[in-house]
Amino acid sequence: MLIHLQYYALLREQAGRSTESLQSPAATPAALYGELQRRYPFTLTEWQLKVAVNGEFADWNRPLADGDAVVFIPPVAGG
């Protein structure tokens, strides 16, 4: 299925891009992030991130569908 991704902060730096669309067999955000960790040198674990699907925070085991937009949200610091 086709998944649209956005990357922010550290994940954007490590992926070398801010967005991409890719074909993936991943059935859940957890499986998708595992696939991406094999592709990119991501140093953050699933437990350090939040995930949003189609603009709403989601569970890591939520089923994905063709055309979903997924964002892995890293921790942020402010001052």
Phi and psi restraints in degrees (range 20) as a CNS / XPLOR table:
assign (resid 1 and name C) (resid 2 and name N)
       (resid 2 and name CA) (resid 2 and name C) 1.0 -90.5 20.0 2
assign (resid 2 and name N) (resid 2 and name CA)
       (resid 2 and name C) (resid 3 and name N) 1.0 125.6 20.0 2
assign (resid 2 and name C) (resid 3 and name N)
       (resid 3 and name CA) (resid 3 and name C) 1.0 -120.3 20.0 2
assign (resid 3 and name N) (resid 3 and name CA)
       (resid 3 and name C) (resid 4 and name N) 1.0 136.0 20.0 2
assign (resid 3 and name C) (resid 4 and name N)
       (resid 4 and name CA) (resid 4 and name C) 1.0 -103.7 20.0 2
assign (resid 4 and name N) (resid 4 and name CA)
       (resid 4 and name C) (resid 5 and name N) 1.0 126.7 20.0 2
assign (resid 4 and name C) (resid 5 and name N)
       (resid 5 and name CA) (resid 5 and name C) 1.0 -117.9 20.0 2
assign (resid 5 and name N) (resid 5 and name CA)
       (resid 5 and name C) (resid 6 and name N) 1.0 147.2 20.0 2
assign (resid 5 and name C) (resid 6 and name N)
       (resid 6 and name CA) (resid 6 and name C) 1.0 -126.3 20.0 2
assign (resid 6 and name N) (resid 6 and name CA)
       (resid 6 and name C) (resid 7 and name N) 1.0 139.8 20.0 2
assign (resid 6 and name C) (resid 7 and name N)
       (resid 7 and name CA) (resid 7 and name C) 1.0 -119.3 20.0 2
assign (resid 7 and name N) (resid 7 and name CA)
       (resid 7 and name C) (resid 8 and name N) 1.0 140.5 20.0 2
assign (resid 7 and name C) (resid 8 and name N)
       (resid 8 and name CA) (resid 8 and name C) 1.0 -128.4 20.0 2
assign (resid 8 and name N) (resid 8 and name CA)
       (resid 8 and name C) (resid 9 and name N) 1.0 155.5 20.0 2
assign (resid 8 and name C) (resid 9 and name N)
       (resid 9 and name CA) (resid 9 and name C) 1.0 52.0 20.0 2
assign (resid 9 and name N) (resid 9 and name CA)
       (resid 9 and name C) (resid 10 and name N) 1.0 -128.4 20.0 2
assign (resid 9 and name C) (resid 10 and name N)
       (resid 10 and name CA) (resid 10 and name C) 1.0 -58.8 20.0 2
assign (resid 10 and name N) (resid 10 and name CA)
       (resid 10 and name C) (resid 11 and name N) 1.0 -39.6 20.0 2
assign (resid 10 and name C) (resid 11 and name N)
       (resid 11 and name CA) (resid 11 and name C) 1.0 -63.7 20.0 2
assign (resid 11 and name N) (resid 11 and name CA)
       (resid 11 and name C) (resid 12 and name N) 1.0 -37.7 20.0 2
assign (resid 11 and name C) (resid 12 and name N)
       (resid 12 and name CA) (resid 12 and name C) 1.0 -63.1 20.0 2
assign (resid 12 and name N) (resid 12 and name CA)
       (resid 12 and name C) (resid 13 and name N) 1.0 -43.3 20.0 2
assign (resid 12 and name C) (resid 13 and name N)
       (resid 13 and name CA) (resid 13 and name C) 1.0 -62.8 20.0 2
assign (resid 13 and name N) (resid 13 and name CA)
       (resid 13 and name C) (resid 14 and name N) 1.0 -44.3 20.0 2
assign (resid 13 and name C) (resid 14 and name N)
       (resid 14 and name CA) (resid 14 and name C) 1.0 -73.2 20.0 2
assign (resid 14 and name N) (resid 14 and name CA)
       (resid 14 and name C) (resid 15 and name N) 1.0 -30.7 20.0 2
assign (resid 14 and name C) (resid 15 and name N)
       (resid 15 and name CA) (resid 15 and name C) 1.0 -82.1 20.0 2
assign (resid 15 and name N) (resid 15 and name CA)
       (resid 15 and name C) (resid 16 and name N) 1.0 -21.6 20.0 2
assign (resid 15 and name C) (resid 16 and name N)
       (resid 16 and name CA) (resid 16 and name C) 1.0 75.1 20.0 2
assign (resid 16 and name N) (resid 16 and name CA)
       (resid 16 and name C) (resid 17 and name N) 1.0 20.9 20.0 2
assign (resid 16 and name C) (resid 17 and name N)
       (resid 17 and name CA) (resid 17 and name C) 1.0 -162.2 20.0 2
assign (resid 17 and name N) (resid 17 and name CA)
       (resid 17 and name C) (resid 18 and name N) 1.0 160.9 20.0 2
assign (resid 17 and name C) (resid 18 and name N)
       (resid 18 and name CA) (resid 18 and name C) 1.0 -101.8 20.0 2
assign (resid 18 and name N) (resid 18 and name CA)
       (resid 18 and name C) (resid 19 and name N) 1.0 -23.6 20.0 2
assign (resid 18 and name C) (resid 19 and name N)
       (resid 19 and name CA) (resid 19 and name C) 1.0 -143.8 20.0 2
assign (resid 19 and name N) (resid 19 and name CA)
       (resid 19 and name C) (resid 20 and name N) 1.0 157.9 20.0 2
assign (resid 19 and name C) (resid 20 and name N)
       (resid 20 and name CA) (resid 20 and name C) 1.0 -166.5 20.0 2
assign (resid 20 and name N) (resid 20 and name CA)
       (resid 20 and name C) (resid 21 and name N) 1.0 157.4 20.0 2
assign (resid 20 and name C) (resid 21 and name N)
       (resid 21 and name CA) (resid 21 and name C) 1.0 -120.1 20.0 2
assign (resid 21 and name N) (resid 21 and name CA)
       (resid 21 and name C) (resid 22 and name N) 1.0 135.1 20.0 2
assign (resid 21 and name C) (resid 22 and name N)
       (resid 22 and name CA) (resid 22 and name C) 1.0 -144.5 20.0 2
assign (resid 22 and name N) (resid 22 and name CA)
       (resid 22 and name C) (resid 23 and name N) 1.0 153.7 20.0 2
assign (resid 22 and name C) (resid 23 and name N)
       (resid 23 and name CA) (resid 23 and name C) 1.0 -83.6 20.0 2
assign (resid 23 and name N) (resid 23 and name CA)
       (resid 23 and name C) (resid 24 and name N) 1.0 129.8 20.0 2
assign (resid 23 and name C) (resid 24 and name N)
       (resid 24 and name CA) (resid 24 and name C) 1.0 -144.7 20.0 2
assign (resid 24 and name N) (resid 24 and name CA)
       (resid 24 and name C) (resid 25 and name N) 1.0 142.4 20.0 2
assign (resid 24 and name C) (resid 25 and name N)
       (resid 25 and name CA) (resid 25 and name C) 1.0 -86.3 20.0 2
assign (resid 25 and name N) (resid 25 and name CA)
       (resid 25 and name C) (resid 26 and name N) 1.0 -0.1 20.0 2
assign (resid 25 and name C) (resid 26 and name N)
       (resid 26 and name CA) (resid 26 and name C) 1.0 -60.1 20.0 2
assign (resid 26 and name N) (resid 26 and name CA)
       (resid 26 and name C) (resid 27 and name N) 1.0 129.7 20.0 2
assign (resid 26 and name C) (resid 27 and name N)
       (resid 27 and name CA) (resid 27 and name C) 1.0 -91.0 20.0 2
assign (resid 27 and name N) (resid 27 and name CA)
       (resid 27 and name C) (resid 28 and name N) 1.0 -16.7 20.0 2
assign (resid 27 and name C) (resid 28 and name N)
       (resid 28 and name CA) (resid 28 and name C) 1.0 -140.3 20.0 2
assign (resid 28 and name N) (resid 28 and name CA)
       (resid 28 and name C) (resid 29 and name N) 1.0 162.0 20.0 2
assign (resid 28 and name C) (resid 29 and name N)
       (resid 29 and name CA) (resid 29 and name C) 1.0 -58.3 20.0 2
assign (resid 29 and name N) (resid 29 and name CA)
       (resid 29 and name C) (resid 30 and name N) 1.0 -35.4 20.0 2
assign (resid 29 and name C) (resid 30 and name N)
       (resid 30 and name CA) (resid 30 and name C) 1.0 -61.7 20.0 2
assign (resid 30 and name N) (resid 30 and name CA)
       (resid 30 and name C) (resid 31 and name N) 1.0 -45.8 20.0 2
assign (resid 30 and name C) (resid 31 and name N)
       (resid 31 and name CA) (resid 31 and name C) 1.0 -65.6 20.0 2
assign (resid 31 and name N) (resid 31 and name CA)
       (resid 31 and name C) (resid 32 and name N) 1.0 -38.8 20.0 2
assign (resid 31 and name C) (resid 32 and name N)
       (resid 32 and name CA) (resid 32 and name C) 1.0 -63.7 20.0 2
assign (resid 32 and name N) (resid 32 and name CA)
       (resid 32 and name C) (resid 33 and name N) 1.0 -44.4 20.0 2
assign (resid 32 and name C) (resid 33 and name N)
       (resid 33 and name CA) (resid 33 and name C) 1.0 -64.2 20.0 2
assign (resid 33 and name N) (resid 33 and name CA)
       (resid 33 and name C) (resid 34 and name N) 1.0 -38.3 20.0 2
assign (resid 33 and name C) (resid 34 and name N)
       (resid 34 and name CA) (resid 34 and name C) 1.0 -59.4 20.0 2
assign (resid 34 and name N) (resid 34 and name CA)
       (resid 34 and name C) (resid 35 and name N) 1.0 -41.4 20.0 2
assign (resid 34 and name C) (resid 35 and name N)
       (resid 35 and name CA) (resid 35 and name C) 1.0 -62.7 20.0 2
assign (resid 35 and name N) (resid 35 and name CA)
       (resid 35 and name C) (resid 36 and name N) 1.0 -44.0 20.0 2
assign (resid 35 and name C) (resid 36 and name N)
       (resid 36 and name CA) (resid 36 and name C) 1.0 -67.0 20.0 2
assign (resid 36 and name N) (resid 36 and name CA)
       (resid 36 and name C) (resid 37 and name N) 1.0 -33.8 20.0 2
assign (resid 36 and name C) (resid 37 and name N)
       (resid 37 and name CA) (resid 37 and name C) 1.0 -65.1 20.0 2
assign (resid 37 and name N) (resid 37 and name CA)
       (resid 37 and name C) (resid 38 and name N) 1.0 -27.9 20.0 2
assign (resid 37 and name C) (resid 38 and name N)
       (resid 38 and name CA) (resid 38 and name C) 1.0 -78.3 20.0 2
assign (resid 38 and name N) (resid 38 and name CA)
       (resid 38 and name C) (resid 39 and name N) 1.0 -22.6 20.0 2
assign (resid 38 and name C) (resid 39 and name N)
       (resid 39 and name CA) (resid 39 and name C) 1.0 -89.5 20.0 2
assign (resid 39 and name N) (resid 39 and name CA)
       (resid 39 and name C) (resid 40 and name N) 1.0 -39.0 20.0 2
assign (resid 39 and name C) (resid 40 and name N)
       (resid 40 and name CA) (resid 40 and name C) 1.0 -121.3 20.0 2
assign (resid 40 and name N) (resid 40 and name CA)
       (resid 40 and name C) (resid 41 and name N) 1.0 159.4 20.0 2
assign (resid 40 and name C) (resid 41 and name N)
       (resid 41 and name CA) (resid 41 and name C) 1.0 -83.1 20.0 2
assign (resid 41 and name N) (resid 41 and name CA)
       (resid 41 and name C) (resid 42 and name N) 1.0 51.4 20.0 2
assign (resid 41 and name C) (resid 42 and name N)
       (resid 42 and name CA) (resid 42 and name C) 1.0 -65.4 20.0 2
assign (resid 42 and name N) (resid 42 and name CA)
       (resid 42 and name C) (resid 43 and name N) 1.0 130.7 20.0 2
assign (resid 42 and name C) (resid 43 and name N)
       (resid 43 and name CA) (resid 43 and name C) 1.0 -102.4 20.0 2
assign (resid 43 and name N) (resid 43 and name CA)
       (resid 43 and name C) (resid 44 and name N) 1.0 -13.5 20.0 2
assign (resid 43 and name C) (resid 44 and name N)
       (resid 44 and name CA) (resid 44 and name C) 1.0 -84.3 20.0 2
assign (resid 44 and name N) (resid 44 and name CA)
       (resid 44 and name C) (resid 45 and name N) 1.0 140.9 20.0 2
assign (resid 44 and name C) (resid 45 and name N)
       (resid 45 and name CA) (resid 45 and name C) 1.0 -89.6 20.0 2
assign (resid 45 and name N) (resid 45 and name CA)
       (resid 45 and name C) (resid 46 and name N) 1.0 165.8 20.0 2
assign (resid 45 and name C) (resid 46 and name N)
       (resid 46 and name CA) (resid 46 and name C) 1.0 -54.8 20.0 2
assign (resid 46 and name N) (resid 46 and name CA)
       (resid 46 and name C) (resid 47 and name N) 1.0 -34.9 20.0 2
assign (resid 46 and name C) (resid 47 and name N)
       (resid 47 and name CA) (resid 47 and name C) 1.0 -72.1 20.0 2
assign (resid 47 and name N) (resid 47 and name CA)
       (resid 47 and name C) (resid 48 and name N) 1.0 -16.5 20.0 2
assign (resid 47 and name C) (resid 48 and name N)
       (resid 48 and name CA) (resid 48 and name C) 1.0 -92.7 20.0 2
assign (resid 48 and name N) (resid 48 and name CA)
       (resid 48 and name C) (resid 49 and name N) 1.0 -2.9 20.0 2
assign (resid 48 and name C) (resid 49 and name N)
       (resid 49 and name CA) (resid 49 and name C) 1.0 -119.2 20.0 2
assign (resid 49 and name N) (resid 49 and name CA)
       (resid 49 and name C) (resid 50 and name N) 1.0 158.7 20.0 2
assign (resid 49 and name C) (resid 50 and name N)
       (resid 50 and name CA) (resid 50 and name C) 1.0 -109.2 20.0 2
assign (resid 50 and name N) (resid 50 and name CA)
       (resid 50 and name C) (resid 51 and name N) 1.0 159.7 20.0 2
assign (resid 50 and name C) (resid 51 and name N)
       (resid 51 and name CA) (resid 51 and name C) 1.0 -128.9 20.0 2
assign (resid 51 and name N) (resid 51 and name CA)
       (resid 51 and name C) (resid 52 and name N) 1.0 142.0 20.0 2
assign (resid 51 and name C) (resid 52 and name N)
       (resid 52 and name CA) (resid 52 and name C) 1.0 -126.0 20.0 2
assign (resid 52 and name N) (resid 52 and name CA)
       (resid 52 and name C) (resid 53 and name N) 1.0 139.9 20.0 2
assign (resid 52 and name C) (resid 53 and name N)
       (resid 53 and name CA) (resid 53 and name C) 1.0 -124.9 20.0 2
assign (resid 53 and name N) (resid 53 and name CA)
       (resid 53 and name C) (resid 54 and name N) 1.0 123.7 20.0 2
assign (resid 53 and name C) (resid 54 and name N)
       (resid 54 and name CA) (resid 54 and name C) 1.0 54.0 20.0 2
assign (resid 54 and name N) (resid 54 and name CA)
       (resid 54 and name C) (resid 55 and name N) 1.0 41.5 20.0 2
assign (resid 54 and name C) (resid 55 and name N)
       (resid 55 and name CA) (resid 55 and name C) 1.0 82.8 20.0 2
assign (resid 55 and name N) (resid 55 and name CA)
       (resid 55 and name C) (resid 56 and name N) 1.0 6.2 20.0 2
assign (resid 55 and name C) (resid 56 and name N)
       (resid 56 and name CA) (resid 56 and name C) 1.0 -128.2 20.0 2
assign (resid 56 and name N) (resid 56 and name CA)
       (resid 56 and name C) (resid 57 and name N) 1.0 138.6 20.0 2
assign (resid 56 and name C) (resid 57 and name N)
       (resid 57 and name CA) (resid 57 and name C) 1.0 -55.7 20.0 2
assign (resid 57 and name N) (resid 57 and name CA)
       (resid 57 and name C) (resid 58 and name N) 1.0 142.2 20.0 2
assign (resid 57 and name C) (resid 58 and name N)
       (resid 58 and name CA) (resid 58 and name C) 1.0 -138.1 20.0 2
assign (resid 58 and name N) (resid 58 and name CA)
       (resid 58 and name C) (resid 59 and name N) 1.0 161.9 20.0 2
assign (resid 58 and name C) (resid 59 and name N)
       (resid 59 and name CA) (resid 59 and name C) 1.0 -77.4 20.0 2
assign (resid 59 and name N) (resid 59 and name CA)
       (resid 59 and name C) (resid 60 and name N) 1.0 147.3 20.0 2
assign (resid 59 and name C) (resid 60 and name N)
       (resid 60 and name CA) (resid 60 and name C) 1.0 -64.1 20.0 2
assign (resid 60 and name N) (resid 60 and name CA)
       (resid 60 and name C) (resid 61 and name N) 1.0 -18.2 20.0 2
assign (resid 60 and name C) (resid 61 and name N)
       (resid 61 and name CA) (resid 61 and name C) 1.0 -104.4 20.0 2
assign (resid 61 and name N) (resid 61 and name CA)
       (resid 61 and name C) (resid 62 and name N) 1.0 10.9 20.0 2
assign (resid 61 and name C) (resid 62 and name N)
       (resid 62 and name CA) (resid 62 and name C) 1.0 -64.3 20.0 2
assign (resid 62 and name N) (resid 62 and name CA)
       (resid 62 and name C) (resid 63 and name N) 1.0 134.4 20.0 2
assign (resid 62 and name C) (resid 63 and name N)
       (resid 63 and name CA) (resid 63 and name C) 1.0 -64.7 20.0 2
assign (resid 63 and name N) (resid 63 and name CA)
       (resid 63 and name C) (resid 64 and name N) 1.0 138.3 20.0 2
assign (resid 63 and name C) (resid 64 and name N)
       (resid 64 and name CA) (resid 64 and name C) 1.0 -94.6 20.0 2
assign (resid 64 and name N) (resid 64 and name CA)
       (resid 64 and name C) (resid 65 and name N) 1.0 152.6 20.0 2
assign (resid 64 and name C) (resid 65 and name N)
       (resid 65 and name CA) (resid 65 and name C) 1.0 -127.7 20.0 2
assign (resid 65 and name N) (resid 65 and name CA)
       (resid 65 and name C) (resid 66 and name N) 1.0 157.7 20.0 2
assign (resid 65 and name C) (resid 66 and name N)
       (resid 66 and name CA) (resid 66 and name C) 1.0 -54.3 20.0 2
assign (resid 66 and name N) (resid 66 and name CA)
       (resid 66 and name C) (resid 67 and name N) 1.0 130.6 20.0 2
assign (resid 66 and name C) (resid 67 and name N)
       (resid 67 and name CA) (resid 67 and name C) 1.0 89.9 20.0 2
assign (resid 67 and name N) (resid 67 and name CA)
       (resid 67 and name C) (resid 68 and name N) 1.0 -1.7 20.0 2
assign (resid 67 and name C) (resid 68 and name N)
       (resid 68 and name CA) (resid 68 and name C) 1.0 -62.5 20.0 2
assign (resid 68 and name N) (resid 68 and name CA)
       (resid 68 and name C) (resid 69 and name N) 1.0 147.4 20.0 2
assign (resid 68 and name C) (resid 69 and name N)
       (resid 69 and name CA) (resid 69 and name C) 1.0 -105.1 20.0 2
assign (resid 69 and name N) (resid 69 and name CA)
       (resid 69 and name C) (resid 70 and name N) 1.0 122.4 20.0 2
assign (resid 69 and name C) (resid 70 and name N)
       (resid 70 and name CA) (resid 70 and name C) 1.0 -119.6 20.0 2
assign (resid 70 and name N) (resid 70 and name CA)
       (resid 70 and name C) (resid 71 and name N) 1.0 135.8 20.0 2
assign (resid 70 and name C) (resid 71 and name N)
       (resid 71 and name CA) (resid 71 and name C) 1.0 -129.1 20.0 2
assign (resid 71 and name N) (resid 71 and name CA)
       (resid 71 and name C) (resid 72 and name N) 1.0 125.3 20.0 2
assign (resid 71 and name C) (resid 72 and name N)
       (resid 72 and name CA) (resid 72 and name C) 1.0 -95.7 20.0 2
assign (resid 72 and name N) (resid 72 and name CA)
       (resid 72 and name C) (resid 73 and name N) 1.0 121.9 20.0 2
assign (resid 72 and name C) (resid 73 and name N)
       (resid 73 and name CA) (resid 73 and name C) 1.0 -105.5 20.0 2
assign (resid 73 and name N) (resid 73 and name CA)
       (resid 73 and name C) (resid 74 and name N) 1.0 111.3 20.0 2
assign (resid 73 and name C) (resid 74 and name N)
       (resid 74 and name CA) (resid 74 and name C) 1.0 -77.2 20.0 2
assign (resid 74 and name N) (resid 74 and name CA)
       (resid 74 and name C) (resid 75 and name N) 1.0 163.5 20.0 2
assign (resid 74 and name C) (resid 75 and name N)
       (resid 75 and name CA) (resid 75 and name C) 1.0 -62.7 20.0 2
assign (resid 75 and name N) (resid 75 and name CA)
       (resid 75 and name C) (resid 76 and name N) 1.0 146.8 20.0 2
assign (resid 75 and name C) (resid 76 and name N)
       (resid 76 and name CA) (resid 76 and name C) 1.0 -122.1 20.0 2
assign (resid 76 and name N) (resid 76 and name CA)
       (resid 76 and name C) (resid 77 and name N) 1.0 151.9 20.0 2
assign (resid 76 and name C) (resid 77 and name N)
       (resid 77 and name CA) (resid 77 and name C) 1.0 -123.5 20.0 2
assign (resid 77 and name N) (resid 77 and name CA)
       (resid 77 and name C) (resid 78 and name N) 1.0 143.5 20.0 2
assign (resid 77 and name C) (resid 78 and name N)
       (resid 78 and name CA) (resid 78 and name C) 1.0 -133.7 20.0 2
assign (resid 78 and name N) (resid 78 and name CA)
       (resid 78 and name C) (resid 79 and name N) 1.0 168.0 20.0 2
